[in-house]
């Protein structure tokens, strides 16, 4: 991809209403564009990151038996009336409106009301269980104050997995599998997510969140480094400076954090509302037990930018970076040399792409080296390669990794293999 052809460019002006690092950096670097408070367009760079995050989530959900579906975001009133949630939380959370024929409708902020009767259509016997289905779907929440870029939006992406079980023992076993799968998702996205005990709300006595430490986080958690476990402030009986209640002897730390995922035991809350039972092995009816497991891919994109950056720009992990290589060709006062530089860079670009490497090539001729380097730092692609008059004389390419200050020259004959090793 040539930078000159890329839709969406860097912008050195800070958005006037940017109240977080991710809002500022993702906008300035040309990843997103705000339509209104809480609603963003993903530009090509941002969409590439977004799709890679979703791909990681899909792979980990598939690995624990999840099957992907896609449910409507536009929903009728009736399923929500059945569970009592049309009026509670009602318009405080839901976008509710009238459709044709004066029919009450809403935009879903979650999908328990939709998935439960859906699964009920196909599951009738203990032989049909367990069932695990998930989707990656846009959700809509009537936030009173949308803020912090992609961290709290009115329209947002959610990967929600729902599991259906014959017994509580089976649900618990699957719940433990999701803990591992979720940890894998966050690790692969370059984040250190802390397993955190939290309130189960109206569904259960407890739930678990995955929290990423950040000064801009809205949650407060109490974290034991040794146990790698934490408690949300809303339920915690410990506080910062206390000794860990697990008996490891470590002092608890108080942290601000961003919630990037949560898992809930739902019990029979929604199967009761839908009278969803199956025939057990003994021929008697058994009420189906549910679990719910959420990750926000859009919030993950925002969280990565929020915590993985420096004063120059974003530092994308290799797994989700929009491109793997940022190739830069520099100018020269000698027009003949300029042509040689461009030819060498074009050849390198084509060879990298032929090797399956994703390349963003800044081939602009009317932009200074300093401006190109600043754009590269702001965009945050893991590896920067530079072709210049200096490197041509050395029959080499300049190599600089985004998370390092080291700059070195690599022989042009070795560069493809070195890049292949780097992006693995």
C-alpha positions in Angstrom: 0.0 0.0 0.0 1.4 3.4 -1.0 0.9 6.0 1.7 0.0 8.6 -0.9 -3.0 6.5 -1.9 -4.1 5.7 1.7 -7.5 7.1 2.6 -7.1 8.9 5.9 -3.9 10.7 6.7 -2.1 11.8 9.9 -3.2 15.1 11.5 -0.9 17.0 13.8 -3.8 18.9 15.4 -5.2 17.4 18.6 -9.0 16.9 18.5 -10.6 19.6 20.6 -12.7 17.1 22.6 -10.1 14.3 22.9 -10.3 13.4 26.6 -8.0 10.3 26.4 -4.8 9.1 24.8 -6.6 6.7 22.5 -9.0 9.3 21.2 -6.1 11.7 20.5 -3.7 9.2 19.0 -6.1 7.2 16.9 -7.6 10.3 15.4 -4.3 12.1 14.8 -2.7 8.9 13.3 -5.6 8.5 10.9 -7.2 5.3 12.4 -10.7 6.7 13.3 -12.9 9.7 12.6 -15.6 10.8 15.0 -19.1 11.2 13.6 -20.5 12.3 16.9 -19.9 11.6 20.6 -19.6 7.9 21.1 -19.7 7.0 17.3 -16.7 6.5 15.1 -15.8 5.6 11.6 -12.9 3.2 11.3 -10.6 4.4 8.5 -8.5 1.9 6.6 -5.7 1.8 9.2 -8.1 1.4 12.1 -10.2 -1.2 10.3 -7.2 -3.4 9.7 -6.4 -3.3 13.4 -10.1 -3.9 14.3 -10.3 -6.9 12.0 -7.1 -8.5 13.4 -8.4 -8.1 17.0 -11.7 -9.8 15.9 -9.7 -12.6 14.2 -7.8 -13.4 17.4 -11.1 -13.4 19.4 -12.7 -15.8 16.8 -9.8 -18.2 16.9 -9.9 -18.4 20.7 -13.7 -18.8 20.9 -13.5 -21.5 18.2 -10.9 -23.3 20.2 -13.2 -23.8 23.1 -16.1 -25.0 21.0 -17.8 -21.8 20.2 -19.8 -21.6 16.9 -20.2 -18.2 15.3 -23.6 -16.8 14.5 -25.0 -13.3 13.8 -28.1 -12.0 15.5 -30.1 -8.9 14.6 -29.2 -5.6 16.3 -32.7 -4.4 15.6 -35.1 -6.1 18.0 -38.8 -6.1 19.0 -40.1 -5.3 22.4 -41.5 -8.7 23.3 -38.4 -10.7 24.2 -37.4 -7.8 26.5 -40.8 -7.7 28.2 -40.5 -11.4 28.9 -37.4 -10.8 31.1 -38.6 -7.4 32.5 -35.7 -5.5 30.9 -37.8 -3.4 28.5 -38.6 -1.1 31.5 -35.6 -1.9 33.6 -33.1 -0.6 32.6 -35.4 0.8 29.8 -34.5 4.0 28.0 -31.8 4.8 30.5 -29.7 2.2 28.6 -31.7 1.2 25.5 -32.4 3.1 22.4 -36.1 2.5 22.1 -38.4 3.8 19.3 -41.5 3.1 17.2 -41.3 1.2 13.9 -43.9 0.9 11.2 -47.3 0.0 12.5 -46.5 1.8 15.8 -44.5 -1.3 16.8 -42.1 -0.9 19.7 -38.5 -1.7 18.8 -35.0 -1.2 20.2 -31.3 -1.5 19.3 -29.7 -4.3 21.4 -27.1 -3.4 24.0 -26.8 -7.2 24.7 -28.4 -10.4 23.3 -29.5 -12.7 26.1 -33.1 -12.0 25.3 -32.5 -12.9 21.6 -30.1 -15.9 21.9 -32.1 -17.8 24.5 -35.3 -18.4 22.5 -33.1 -18.9 19.4 -31.3 -21.8 21.0 -34.5 -23.1 22.5 -35.8 -23.7 18.9 -33.0 -26.3 18.3 -32.3 -27.8 21.7 -34.9 -30.2 23.2 -32.9 -33.0 24.9 -29.9 -33.5 27.1 -28.2 -35.0 24.0 -28.3 -31.5 22.4 -26.2 -29.9 25.2 -23.9 -28.2 25.8 -24.3 -25.5 23.2 -21.8 -22.6 22.8 -22.6 -19.8 20.3 -21.0 -16.4 19.8 -21.3 -13.4 17.6 -19.3 -10.3 16.9 -22.0 -7.6 16.6 -22.5 -3.9 16.9 -24.2 -2.9 20.2 -25.9 0.3 21.1 -26.1 1.8 24.6 -27.7 5.1 25.5 -24.6 6.3 27.4 -25.3 9.6 29.3 -21.8 10.7 28.6 -19.9 8.9 25.9 -16.2 9.6 26.4 -12.6 8.3 26.2 -12.6 7.6 22.5 -13.3 3.9 21.8 -13.4 3.0 25.5 -17.0 4.2 26.1 -19.1 4.6 23.0 -22.8 4.6 22.2 -22.2 2.3 19.3 -19.6 -0.3 19.9 -18.5 -3.8 18.9 -19.0 -6.8 21.2 -17.9 -10.4 21.0 -20.5 -12.1 23.1 -20.5 -15.8 23.7 -23.4 -17.7 25.3 -23.2 -21.2 26.7 -26.1 -23.5 27.5 -25.7 -26.5 29.9 -27.6 -29.4 31.4 -25.8 -29.1 34.8 -24.1 -26.5 36.9 -21.0 -28.7 37.0 -20.7 -28.5 33.2 -21.2 -24.8 33.2 -18.5 -24.3 35.8 -16.1 -26.4 33.8 -16.8 -24.4 30.7 -16.5 -21.1 32.7 -12.9 -22.2 33.6 -12.1 -22.8 29.9 -13.3 -19.3 29.0 -10.9 -17.8 31.6 -8.0 -19.4 29.8 -9.3 -18.4 26.3 -9.8 -14.8 27.4 -6.4 -14.6 28.9 -5.1 -15.9 25.5 -7.0 -13.2 23.6 -5.6 -10.4 25.7 -2.0 -11.8 25.7 -2.1 -12.1 21.9 -3.3 -8.5 21.6 -0.2 -7.4 23.6 -2.1 -6.7 26.9 -1.5 -7.8 30.4 -5.1 -8.4 31.6 -5.7 -9.1 35.3 -8.4 -11.6 36.3 -10.6 -9.6 38.7 -13.5 -10.8 40.9 -16.5 -8.6 40.5 -20.2 -8.4 41.3 -22.5 -10.7 39.4 -25.3 -8.1 39.5 -28.8 -9.5 39.3 -27.5 -12.7 37.7 -25.2 -14.3 40.3 -23.2 -13.8 43.4 -20.1 -13.0 41.5 -18.6 -12.6 38.0 -15.1 -12.1 36.7 -13.6 -9.2 34.7 -10.4 -8.8 32.9 -8.8 -5.5 33.7 -5.8 -3.7 32.2 -3.9 -1.3 34.4 -4.2 2.3 33.2 -4.2 5.7 34.8 -7.2 6.6 32.6 -9.2 3.5 33.7 -12.6 4.1 35.2 -12.5 1.1 37.5 -10.5 0.7 40.7 -9.2 -2.7 41.5 -7.1 -4.2 44.3 -4.4 -6.4 42.9 -2.1 -9.1 44.2 0.9 -9.3 42.0 2.0 -12.7 43.3 -1.4 -14.4 42.9 -2.1 -12.5 39.7 -5.6 -12.0 40.9 -7.7 -8.9 41.8 -10.9 -7.7 43.3 -13.1 -4.9 41.9 -13.5 -2.1 44.5 -17.3 -2.5 44.3 -17.1 -5.8 46.1 -13.7 -5.8 47.7 -13.2 -6.5 51.4 -9.5 -5.6 51.0 -7.8 -2.3 50.1 -4.4 -1.1 49.0 -1.7 -2.0 51.5 -3.6 -4.9 53.0 -2.1 -8.4 53.0 -3.5 -10.7 50.3 -6.4 -12.7 51.6 -5.2 -15.7 49.7 -2.4 -16.2 52.2 0.6 -15.5 49.9 1.8 -12.7 52.2 1.9 -10.0 49.5 0.7 -6.5 50.0 -2.3 -5.5 47.8 -1.9 -2.8 45.2 -4.6 -0.3 44.3 -4.8 0.3 40.5 -7.0 2.2 38.1 -7.9 -0.1 35.2 -9.8 -0.5 32.0 -12.2 -3.4 31.8 -11.6 -5.3 28.5 -13.8 -8.4 29.1 -16.2 -10.1 31.5 -17.7 -13.5 32.1 -21.0 -14.1 34.0 -22.7 -17.2 35.4 -26.3 -16.5 34.3 -27.9 -19.4 36.0 -31.6 -19.9 34.8 -32.4 -16.1 34.7 -33.2 -16.2 31.0 -34.2 -19.8 30.6 -36.8 -19.3 33.3 -38.2 -16.3 31.5 -38.5 -18.4 28.3 -39.6 -21.6 30.0 -36.6 -23.3 28.4 -36.2 -26.9 29.7 -35.0 -30.1 28.1 -35.6 -33.7 28.6 -32.9 -35.2 30.9 -31.5 -38.7 30.8 -34.2 -39.9 33.2 -37.0 -38.5 31.0 -37.7 -35.6 33.3 -37.6 -31.9 32.3 -34.4 -30.1 33.4 -34.1 -26.3 33.3 -31.2 -25.2 31.1 -28.3 -23.3 32.7 -26.5 -20.4 31.0 -23.2 -18.5 31.0 -22.4 -15.2 29.2 -18.9 -14.1 28.1 -18.1 -10.7 26.6 -15.1 -9.0 24.9 -15.4 -5.6 23.2 -13.1 -5.6 20.1 -13.6 -1.9 19.7 -12.7 -1.2 23.3 -9.7 -3.5 22.8 -8.4 -1.3 20.0 -8.8 1.7 22.2 -7.2 0.0 25.1 -4.1 -1.0 23.2 -3.6 2.6 22.0 -4.4 3.9 25.5 -1.7 1.8 27.2 0.9 1.1 24.5 2.2 4.5 23.3 4.9 7.0 24.0 5.2 10.7 23.4 5.7 10.1 19.7 2.7 7.9 19.0 1.2 4.4 19.2 3.3 1.3 19.6 1.2 -1.5 18.1 2.0 -5.2 18.9 2.9 -7.2 15.9 -0.2 -9.3 16.2 -2.7 -6.4 15.5 -0.6 -3.7 13.8 -2.3 -2.4 10.6 0.8 -3.3 8.6 3.9 -5.2 9.6 6.4 -2.9 7.9 6.5 0.8 7.4 8.8 1.3 4.4 10.1 4.9 3.8 12.0 6.1 0.7 13.8 9.4 1.2 14.7 12.1 -1.3 17.9 13.4 -2.6 19.2 16.6 -4.4 20.3 14.4 -7.3 17.4 13.4 -9.5 19.2 10.4 -10.7 19.7 9.2 -7.2 16.1 9.8 -6.4 15.1 7.5 -9.2 17.5 4.8 -7.9 16.1 5.2 -4.4 12.5 4.8 -5.7 13.3 1.9 -7.8 15.1 0.1 -4.9 12.2 0.9 -2.6 9.6 -0.2 -5.1 11.4 -3.5 -5.7 11.7 -4.1 -1.9 8.0 -3.3 -1.5 7.1 -5.8 -4.1 9.4 -8.5 -2.7 8.0 -8.1 0.8 4.5 -8.3 -0.4 5.3 -11.4 -2.5 6.7 -12.9 0.7 3.3 -12.3 2.4 4.5 -9.2 4.4 2.0 -6.4 4.9 3.8 -3.1 3.9 2.8 0.5 4.1 5.2 2.4 1.7 5.6 6.1 2.3 6.8 7.1 -1.2 5.8 10.8 -1.0 8.3 13.0 -2.8 7.2 16.4 -1.4 7.6 15.5 2.3 10.8 15.8 4.4 12.5 12.9 6.1 11.6 14.3 9.5 8.0 14.5 8.7 8.0 10.9 7.4 9.7 9.6 10.5 7.2 11.5 12.7 4.3 10.0 10.8 5.8 6.5 11.2 6.2 7.0 15.0 2.7 8.3 15.3 1.1 5.4 13.3 3.2 2.9 15.3 3.9 0.1 12.8 6.3 -2.4 14.5 9.2 -2.2 11.9 10.4 0.8 10.0 12.6 0.3 6.9 14.3 3.2 5.2 15.8 3.3 1.7 18.0 6.4 1.1 21.0 7.7 -0.7 23.1 6.7 2.3 21.7 3.1 2.5 22.1 2.6 -1.3 25.8 3.4 -1.0 26.1 0.6 1.6 23.9 -1.7 -0.4 21.6 -1.9 2.6 18.4 -0.9 4.3 18.0 1.0 7.5 16.2 -1.0 10.2 14.4 0.5 13.2 11.9 -1.2 15.5 9.1 1.0 16.9 9.7 0.0 20.5 13.5 0.5 20.3 15.9 3.5 19.7 18.4 1.2 18.0 19.0 1.9 14.3 21.1 -0.5 12.1 21.8 -1.3 8.5 20.8 -4.6 7.1 22.2 -5.9 3.8 19.7 -5.6 1.0 20.4 -9.3 0.2 19.3 -10.4 3.7 16.5 -8.0 4.4 13.6 -10.2 3.3 14.6 -13.2 5.4 15.2 -10.9 8.4 11.8 -9.4 8.1 10.2 -12.8 7.8 11.8 -13.8 11.1 10.8 -10.5 12.7 7.1 -10.8 11.9 6.7 -14.4 13.0 
